[in-house]
Amino acid sequence: MIAKITKIAKITTFSDLSNLSNLSNLNKVESNLNKVKNKVESWEKDLQSLSKYAQDDPQAAYLAFTKGLSSRWTYFQRTVPDASELFEPLENAIGDQISALVGREVNDAERQILALPLRHDGLGLTDPRETAKMEYKH
């Protein structure tokens, strides 16, 4: 474990140990990474709960997704740099739910169209990997 930490923190000599800020920064990064993963898992569970209602009332589920659930991670993404790859499981879950609603597999081109805003003939079912890239910049 110490070898792994020293490799990541780039500690090569005992004099480098005086600069322990590298270790504290490593702990902060690991802590933030765990927070993001926990949030993504929580949103995946919320999405699964929402999908149960989508079969009976797809319009209400759509509204809950676009106005409620996706707003949670969009807000969170404004505070986390370089986290787009951490949202991959959430995008996979969204794709699975879309496929379940339409009754067939949705290809990448169709998924991109569904991610477009309504004014561009999409449905606004945003890809969290893409919004993560944009939200932190703004």
N, C-alpha and C positions, 0 to 999 in steps of 0.2 A: 504494500500500500504506500509506504513512504517513497519507494522508488518511482511509483506512478505519479505521486504528487510532485516529487522533485523534478521529474521529467516534464510535466506540464508547466510547472512554475519556473522551469529553467534554472534550477539551483544546481550548480556544479561544484562549488567549493564551500568551505565553512564560512568564508567571508560573505558569501551570497545569503547565508541564513540571517544576516543582520537585516536584510530587506524582506521582512515577513509580510509586507503588504501584498506581495504576489500570492501568498497563501490565503490571505483574507479575501482578496479579489476572487480567487478560485472558489472559495466557499460561497461567496455572493453569487457568482455565476451559476454554480451548481444548485443553490437554493432557488434562484429565479427560474432555472430550467425545470426544476421539480414543480414549482408553482404553475408554470405554463402547462406542463403535462397534466397536472391535476385538474386545471380548468378545462382543458380540451376533453378529458375523460368525462367531466361533469356535463359539458355541453353535448357530448355524444349520447349520454343517458337521457338528457332532456329531449334530444332529437328522436330517440327511440320511443319515448313516451308520447311525443307529438304525433309520430307516425301511426300510433294506434287509433287516433282520432281522425286521421286523414282519410281513411277508407269510408267513414260515415259522413264526414263533413269536410271535404277537401278545401273549400273556400276559407273556412275558419282556420284550418291548419296552415294554409298559405299565409294568411294574415298574421297569425301568431309567429310564423317563421320570419317573414320579411320585416315585420314591425317590432317584434319582441326579441326572439332568440338570437337572430343574427346581429342585432344591435348590441347585445352583450359582448360578443367577441370583437366587434368592430371597435367599441369603446376601449376594451382591454388592449387591443393591438396598437393603439396610439402610444402606449407606454412601454412596449417591448421591442427593442431593435432586433433585426435579423431573425425573426421567428417564423418565417413563412413555412419552412420545412416541418416545423412542429405542428402545423395545422393540417398536415397530410391525412392523419386518421379521421379528422372531422370532415374533410372533403370526401373521403371514401364513404363515410357514413351518409353524407348528403346524396352522393351519387347512387348509393344503394336504395335510399328512400325514394328518389326520383324514379328509379327503375321499377320499384315496387308499385308506385302510383300509376305509371303508364303501362305496366304489364310486360315490359321487355327491357333489354339492356339498352342504355343510352350511350351513344358513342361520344368521343371527345368534341366533335364539331357541334353536335346537338347540345352538349353540356355548355359549351361556350355561348351558344345562342340563348339558352335558358338563363345564363348569368347576365345577359344584357339588361339594361333598364327597360321599363315598359315603353318609354318613348322611342326606343330603338327596336321594338317588337320582340323583346325578351320578356322574361318573367321576374327579373331582379333576384334570382336565386344565386347570389354571389358565391364565388369561390373564395373561401377564407385564406387560401395561400396567396391569392392575388391581392386581396384587401390588406393582408398583413404587410405586404411590400409598400403599398400606397399610404396606409394610415400612419405609420410611424414617421414618414417624410413630412406629412402635413401636420 
